[in-house]
């Protein structure tokens, strides 16, 4: 590979029309040779990925794939897409936005629940271990069944509720709130329901059928704190249950693992305090 370096030489000055002016600068071209051998040396990384296909009569297993990081993007999702496109088209996983907005690519990477599109490939690690979200029913490979998770989200009625359905007619203007009230929702509305926090919670592992889990509880608190919602008392009464809320043992795995940097544990604690104040 050849590159050219440009060096401007001293330009002669001429006088024309009573004014001094510079002539066009002369340019000297120097050819420089570049050694490509250093940049083309393979940078191999091994990815150990959980595999299971319900249509195949075999137990789950781990497949190891090699990826040259020189030919791959920096994120784990880039590596998964490269493996699927070039090595094994049967590899199955969810992905969509690639920007940490949709929550589709949630999985367990090197023991931590996170989003593959936000997780950099650890170049220091000998290999990258990728598994589906823990303690969830697996549909295929890295795809888990989130039906129960979304049913729980639906149960908290995640929309504005008013005592009089006609008290706010959106056709006559927006449903406004003050800047101070709006700021109370920061740190909760950003949740993308990826389920990383809930599936990192031991209480949710053992009681997922009755305990709502940190993600859903934080979303419930988002509506409890919304100044425009008029059914706060009813929302708190629904959550005042030994399993729906109080299975939380403040282990705080949820806040440590959230790929968006949110704090579900704090939201759960705030719900408990509001219920205590209500009694």
N, C-alpha and C positions, 0 to 999 in steps of 0.2 A: 504494500500500500504506500502510495506517495502522497505527501502533503506539500503545499506550497506556502512559504513564508514571504510576506511582503515587507520591504524596507524602503521608506521614502528617502531619496537622496536630496542633498541641498539643491534647491531650485534656483537657477540664475534669475537675476532681477534686471529688467529692461525699462527704459524710459520711453513713454509714448504719449504724445499729446500733452506734455507738460506734467504728467503724473507718472509716478513710479508704479509699476505693476509686476507681479511675479509671473513667470512663465509656468505652464503646466508642469507639476512635479514629475520628476522621473522616477520610475519604479524598477527596483532590481528584484528579480525572481530567483529564489534559491530553492533548490530541490532538497528535501529532507526525507530520508528513508525511515519508516516506522516498522518496528518489529511486532508482528501480529501474534507471535507464538504465545506471548504471555496472556493475551486477552482471550485466546481461543482454547485455553486449557479447560477441560470439562470440570464443572463444579457440581458433583453428583450428590444428591440428597435422597435418602430412602424414606418413603411414606408407607407406614403400616396401617392399613385401612380395614375396618370391620366390614365383613361381607355376610349377607344372608339373603337368600331368595326363597320365599315360601313355596314357589313352584318346583324347586329342586328338593329332592329327598336327601338332604344332608344338614348337618348341624352348622351353626355359625362358625366362621373361620376368619383368619386374618390374611389378607393378601399384601405383599410387599411390592411396591412400584419404585422405580428409580426415575428421577427427574433431574435434568441438567439445569441448574438455576441460572446459568448464563442465557438460557433460552426460555425463561419463564418469568412472569411478573413476581412482585415481592410478597404477595399475599397467599395464604393457604388456599383460598378459593381459586386463585390463578393456577395453582398446581393441580387442584382437583379437575378443573376444566381441561387442562392440558392432558392429564391422564385419561380422561373420558374421550377426548377427541383423538388422541394419538396411540393410546395403549390398550384401553379396555372400554369399549362403548357400553358395556353392561353395568358399569358402575353407576349407582343411582344416588342422587342427593338433590336437595332443594336449593335453588338460588334464583335471584331476580334482579334486585337493584344494583348490587355490588357497591353500595355506598352506606351500609349500616342504617338503612331507613325501613326496609320491609321486614327484617327479622327472619327471612326464609332460611338462611344458611346457618342457623344455630346448630351447633354440634359440640362434642367434647374433644378438645385438641390438647394433647399432652396432659390430660387429667383436669383440664379446666373448661367449663362451659363458656363458650364465646361464639362470636360470629366469624365465620371463615373469611368473610370479605374484609374484616377489620383486623384480623390476626396476621401479623407478619411471620414469615417463615423464619424459624429460629436457626440461624446459620451455625450457631455453636453446637447445637444438638446433633448427635450422631444420626438420629432418625426422628420423624414426626409421627406420633400415634394419633389416629383419628377414629373416634367412636361416635355412635348416635347419642343423643341426650340420654342420661342415665335414668333407669327405673321407668322407662316408657315402653309401651308396646311398639315393636318395630314393624313397619310395613314392608320395607325392603332396604337393605344396606344402611345408609345413614338417614333414611326417612322414617320419622316416628309418627305415631297416631296422636294427633292433638285434639281429638274430638272431645274428650272429657275436659280438657283445658278450656276450650272455647265454650262449652256448655256452662262451665262455672263463670266465665266472663259474662255470658248472657244473663245468668241468674242475678247479677248485681244491678241489672238494668242501667247500662252505661250510656245514659242520655239524660238531658235536663227534664225534670219532672216538676210540674206546677199543680197546685191544688185546684185551680180553675184553668182548664185547658184553653180557654179563650182569653185569659188575662194578658197574654202577650201575643199580639198578632204580628207575625214577622212581615206580612205584606205592608205594614205601616212603618217599618223601620227595624234596625238591628236590636238584638237583645243585649243591651250594654251593661257594663260594670266598670267600676272605678279602676284606675291603674294599680292601686294598692290591693284590691281584691283579686285582680288579674295576676299579680305577682305571687300570690299564695299558691297558684297552680304550677309554678315553676318547679322542675324536678319531678313532676308526675305526668304531665301531659306528653312529655317526650318519650314515654314508654312505648315500645314498638311491639310488645307482646311476643317476644321471641321465645319466652319460656326458659331462658337460661337460669334465671334466679329460682323459679319454682322447682326446676329439676335438679337444683343443687342443694335443696332443703331436705334434710333427713325426715322431718315431720311430714313433708309432702310425699316422700317416698312410701311411707308406711300408711298414710291416711289420705291418699289422693281422692278417694271416693267421697270424703266428707270435709276435709280441710281445704279451704279455698286456695291457699298458697300465697306467697308474697306478691306475685305479679297481679293477681286478681284483687287482692286486698289493697294494694296501692292504687289501682284503678278505682276501687270503691271509695277510697279516701279522696281521690281527685274530685268526685262528684259531691262528696260530703262537704268539702271545702269551697265548692263553687257557690258564690253569693247569689247566683240566679236560681239555684235549685231550692224548692220549697218543701221537699220531703226528707229533710235531714234526719228528723227523729225516726221516721219509718226505716230509713236506711240503716241507722245505728241499731235499731231493734232487730232487724234481720240478721245483722252480724253478731249480735250478742248471743253467742252459742259456744258451747264448750269445744266443739269440733271446727266449725267454720272459721273461728278466729283464734281461740285459745289453745289450739294445737301448736301455735308458734311458741318456741322455747328460746327465742332470742339467740340462736346459734350464729346468726348474721352471715351465713354463707351467701345469702341472697345479695347483700350489699357489696360483698367482696367480689362477686363474679359478674355483676351487671356490666355488659360491654358498653353501655351508654353512660356509665359513671353515676347512675342514680342510686337512691338509698331506700329501697323498699322496707328495710327493717325499721327505719324511722317512721315511715307512714303507718306501719302496723302498730307501733307503739303509740302513735298519736290517736289511732282509733280506740285503742284500749283506754287511753286517758279520757277521751270524750265520753265513752260509755260509763266510766267510773264517775265522771262529773254529772252524768245524767241521772244516776241512781240516788 
